[in-house]
Amino acid sequence: MLSGSLLYKCKEASVINSPIKIPFPKDNPISKTKVELGRMLFFDKRLSSDNTVSCANCHNPNFAFTDRRKKSQGVNQQTTQRNSPSILNSAFLETVMFDAHIPTLEMQVIVPIQEHSEMNMNMKELIPKLKAIPEYQQMAKEVFNREFDAWVLTRSISAFERTLISLNSAFDKYQKGDKNALNKQEVKGWKLFSNKLYCISCHPAPYFTTHKAANNGLYKDYGEDKGRFRIFNDSSDIGMFKIPSLRNIELTYPYMHDGSISKLEDVISHYENGGMQHKNQDSIIKPFEINSKEKQQLIAFLKCLSDTTYLERLIE
């Protein structure tokens, strides 16, 4: 957890070119050049074994850093096991990945690089490959005072990811006092979300996630992908996946860990029906009734969580 690791003690820093303040690790402070190196690496397909896949393949800025596929596609057109979550506001995550088991962004960077169905790259081969690129080697020495290595790779990419902030939606403006930022329908949707229904229990503002893993009753039988169970082999973890943020949800379809639901209307219907009643389903999820007008109000509110101003700060 961010607050519990001595190596990950948080300070405050201004996001590059943004007034938002974000936490960063004591051993990985943000600098302009470091972020630029991380940005370059993030979009570099040479990080994959066949030079066809970059981090941006699965985390496309135009789609709020998702890829709009049910499940992502890696090298050799292989299909990954899960849907790609947005990495916007990842600076505030307490854990990373759907299994909610990796404590830092720095550690997460290596996972897709080495995963066979994603980038399929051996780190022993990747580091010499990137070190041989003069610009990367020069920037590594300038920022870290060392030659390009795994430390440089992971710290640079994670530093870049921490600058990807999306906290300036119409809803944020409304919360800051601009009562004209939302129309009547959107305000009614917010009241449904926060007062009448149980949505806020799992998706509280400001990040619209608790950062915890939960079973939302998506399936009665989770089949091959049993969620967090695969990490600890604890039967109580079957069907447990980290609760995603609802920010930019208008842009990040399809939904759920496997991309099995394509429309917001169907997501709401899933919860309206009370889930599929898996034995580990969170007890908060119970059937409820809303009419078609209320459903549209709820959707109108959810769309107010969109904010793509991060694109103005992003240079590809």
N, C-alpha and C positions, 0 to 999 in steps of 0.2 A: 504494500500500500504506500502511497506517496508520503503519508505522514509517519509511517512506521519504520522506514528504512534509513539507517544512518548514512548510506551512500546516496540516498535520494531525498535528502532534506531540502525542502522548498524555500526559495527566496522569491522575490517579486521582480519582474523585469517588464519593460515596455515591449510589446510586440514590434518587430521591425515595421516602420511606416504605419503604425496603428496606435491609437490611444489606449487600447485594451491592455490590461496588465495580466500576465500569465505566470504560472509557477514553472520553474525550471530546476533541474537537479544541481546540486552544489558542484558536482564533477563535470557538468556540461552547460556552462553559461552560454547565453546566446550572443553571437556577434554577427555583424552584417556579412562578413566573408564566409563564416561557417554556414550560415543559412543559405548563401548562394551556392556553396559547394554541395550542400544537401539537396538543393533544388535541382542542380545539374544531375546529380546521381539518381534522384527520384525519377527523372524522365529519360534516363539512359538505358536503352535496351541491351547494352553490353553486360548488364548484370545477370542476364539469363544465359543458359547454356548454348542456345542457338541464336542469340542476338535478336530475338523477336519480341521479347516481353520486358516491359519496364514496370515499375511500381504504378505508373499512371495508367497502365492497361486496365487494371482492376479498380483504380481509384482516379477516375477521370474528373478533372476540375469542372467540366461543363455539366456533369451530373451530380454535383455536390460530393465529388470524390467517391462515387460508386461507379458501376459499369452497366447498370440496367439489364443485367443478365440474371436469370434465375440462379445460376451458379457460374462462377467465373471461368475463364478459359486461360490456360497456361501454355507452356511450350508444347510443340507438336499437337496443338489444338486439343490438349487434354482438358477435361472438365474437372474443376475442383469440387470439393465436397459441399461447400457452402456458398451462400450469397455474400458478396463483398459489402461490408458495412462502410458508412462514411467515416472518414478520418478527420472531418472538421471538428474543432474543439477537442481534439485528442489530448491536448495539453492538460486538460482537467480530468482525464480518465484516472480512475483508481487502479484498474487492472486493464489488460489488453486481451483481445481475442474473445470469441463467443463463449469460450469455456471459462472466462474470467479467472485465468490462472497465471498469466505472465504479468509481473509487477511493473515493468517499465517499457517505454517505447524503444529504448536502446536495445533491450533484449528481443523485442518483437521484430525488429528489422531483419534479423537473420532468418527468422522462420520461413517467410515466403521465398527467400533466396534459395534455401536448401530444400524446400518441399518439392518432391519429384513432379507433382502435377501442376506446380506453379512456375518457378523459375529454374528449378532443377540444377542449381549451380553448387559445385564443391568450393568451399571457401579457400581451400589450398590452391585452387586454380584461379579463383576470382581475384584474390588480392594481387598476385603478380600481374594479372591482366590489367587491372585498373592502375596499379603502380606504374606501369609502363606508359601511361598517358601523361605527357609532360605537364599539362594544366592541373591535373589532379595531384600530381606529386608536388608541384610548386605550391598549390593552395594548402596541402597538408602540412608542409613545412612552415608556411606563413601563419596558419591558424593554430596548429598543434605543436609546432616545433619538433616534428617527427616525420618519418617517411610514411607514405600511405600504407595503412594496415587496417585490420578489422575495427580497431578503436576509432579511427578516423571515419570509416564508413558508417558505423552505427551512430556515432555522435553527430555526424553531419546531417544524415537523413532525419534523425529524430528531432534535431534542432529546427530543421525546415518544417517538419510536421507541426511543431508547436506554434508556428506562426499562422497556421491555417485556422483563423478565427471567424466564426459566423454567429454574432450576437447582436446584430443590428436590424432585426426584423421589425415589421409593423407592430408586433406584439411587444417587443422590447421598448419601442417608442411609447406605446400605450402605458406600459408599466412605469415609465419614467415621467409620466404626467401629461403626455399628449393624448388627450381623450378623443381627438379627431383621427387618430391613427387607425382606429378600427371602426367599422360601421356597425349598425345595430345588430345585424345578423351575426357578425363576428363576435361581438360582445356576448350575445346570447349563447353562442357556441362555447365561449370561454367559461361561462357560468355553468353550462352543462358539464363541461370537462372537469371543472374544479369543484363544483358543489353537488350536482345531482348524481353524477356517475362516480365510479371509483378510479377513473383514469389517472388522477393525480397521485394515487398511492404508488404507482410504479413509474410515473412520468412527471415528477414535480419540476416546477421552474427552479432555477433558470436553465438547467441543462436538459430537462425533460427526460431524465433517466435517474435511477438510483445507483447506477453503476454495478448493480448486483445481478447475479444469475437467478433465474426463476423459471418455473414450468408454467407456461401460459395455456396449457391444454390444447395445443395445436393438433395433437394426434392422440388417439387411444393407444396406438402402438407406434413407437418411434422408429421401428425398423433398425437399419444399420447405423444411422447416426443418432446415438443416444445422448448427445450433448456432453455435458461436463463429466458424465459417467466414464468416458474414455480416458480421463486424466487420473482419477483416483479409484476407479472400479467400485464406487460406492453406489449401491442400488438406489439410494435416496437422491442421487444426482441425475438419474435417468430423466431426460426431457428438460434438463436445466440449461438454459442459454442466457448469456448476459442480456439484460434489457437494453435495447437500442435507444438512442435519443430520437425524439420525434422532430427535431429541428430539420428543416428542409425536406420533410417527409413528402411534400408535393413532388420533389425531384428525384427521390431515391427508390422508386418502385423498381422491381417487384419487392414485396415485403416478406418478412419472416426469415429465419436463418437459412432456409432453403429456397427462398424466392417463390414460394408456392402460391402466394396471393398477389394478384396484379393490381387490384383496385382498392382505394381507401374504403369504399362502400362495403366491400367484402371483408375487410379487416374489422370494421365496426360490427358487421353481422356475426363474425366469429365470437366476439365478446358479448354481443347481444344475446347469443344463444347459450352463453355460459361455458364455452369450450367443450372439449370432447371427453372431459371427466377422466383423464389419466390419473392413476393413483397418487402421483406426485404433484398434481395440479395445485397451483397456489390457491389457498382458500378464499382469497379476495375476489377471485373470478367467479361471479354468479350471474345468472340470466337477468336481463333488465329489459324494459320496454321503452322505446322512443318511437315517435311517429316519423314519417318521411320528412316533414319540415324540420324537426329537431336534428335528424341525421344530416341534412344539408347545412344546418347551422354549425354542427360539430365539424363538418368537413371544411366549411368556410374558415373556422377558427384555426384548424390545423394548417391551412394554407398560409395563414398569417405568420407562421414560424419560418417562412422562407427568407433567406438573406444571402445574396450572392455578391455582396460587396467585396468579399475576399478575392474575387477575380480581378478587381482593380489593382490589387497589390501583387498579383501573381504575374511574373514575366516568364513566358516559356521560350 
